[in-house]
Amino acid sequence: MENSEINSQSNDSILINDEIREYLEKTAKWVNFLAILGFIGLGLMAIAIIAMLFLNGSRSNNYSNVGGSSFIAVFYILLAVFYYYPINYLYKFSVDITKGVNSNDQELFTSGFKSLKSLFKFQGILTIVVISIYIFIFLGIWLMGN
C-alpha cells in the first residue's frame, strides 16, 4: 500500500494512506455537491425576493401592503446573507481538500480543514443562539403564566 505523507509545520507528520485519501476525496465530492445545491438555493431565494418585491408592489393600488412585503424581503435578504457563510465554508473545504490531497500541498490541506473548523464554529454559535432564544421564550411564557 502506497502512503503519502503530509508534513505539518512542527515537523510532526501525519500519514495519509490510500484509504484515507479515498475517504477525503469522496467526502469532498459530496460536500461540493451540497455546497453547489446551497448556492443554487441562494440564487432561487434571490429570485424569489426580487419577484416578491416587484409583483407585490405592482399588484397593490394602495401601498398599504408594500411595507409588509418590504419587511419580509429585507428579512429574506438578511437570511440569504447569513446562509451564504456556511455554504461558502463547505465549498472552500471541498475545493481545498481536493486540491491539497491531490497535490500533497500542506497549505491547501490545512486551509480546507480551517474552513471545516469555521463551519462547525458557525454552526455551534448558531446552536447556542437558538437554544438561548428558546430558553428566553420558555421563561417568558412561564413568567406570563405566573
C-alpha positions, 0 to 999 in steps of 0.5 A: 500500500502506497502512503503519502505523507503530509508534513505539518509545520512542527515537523510532526507528520501525519500519514495519509494512506490510500484509504484515507485519501479515498475517504477525503476525496469522496467526502469532498465530492459530496460536500461540493455537491451540497455546497453547489445545491446551497448556492443554487438555493441562494440564487432561487431565494434571490429570485424569489425576493426580487419577484416578491418585491416587484409583483407585490408592489405592482399588484397593490393600488394602495401601498398599504401592503408594500411595507409588509412585503418590504419587511419580509424581503429585507428579512429574506435578504438578511437570511440569504446573507447569513446562509451564504457563510456556511455554504461558502465554508463547505465549498472552500473545504471541498475545493481545498481538500481536493486540491491539497490531497491531490497535490500533497500541498500542506497549505491547501490541506490545512486551509480546507480543514480551517474552513471545516473548523469555521463551519462547525464554529458557525454552526455551534454559535448558531446552536447556542443562539437558538437554544438561548432564544428558546430558553428566553421564550420558555421563561417568558411564557412561564413568567406570563403564566405566573 
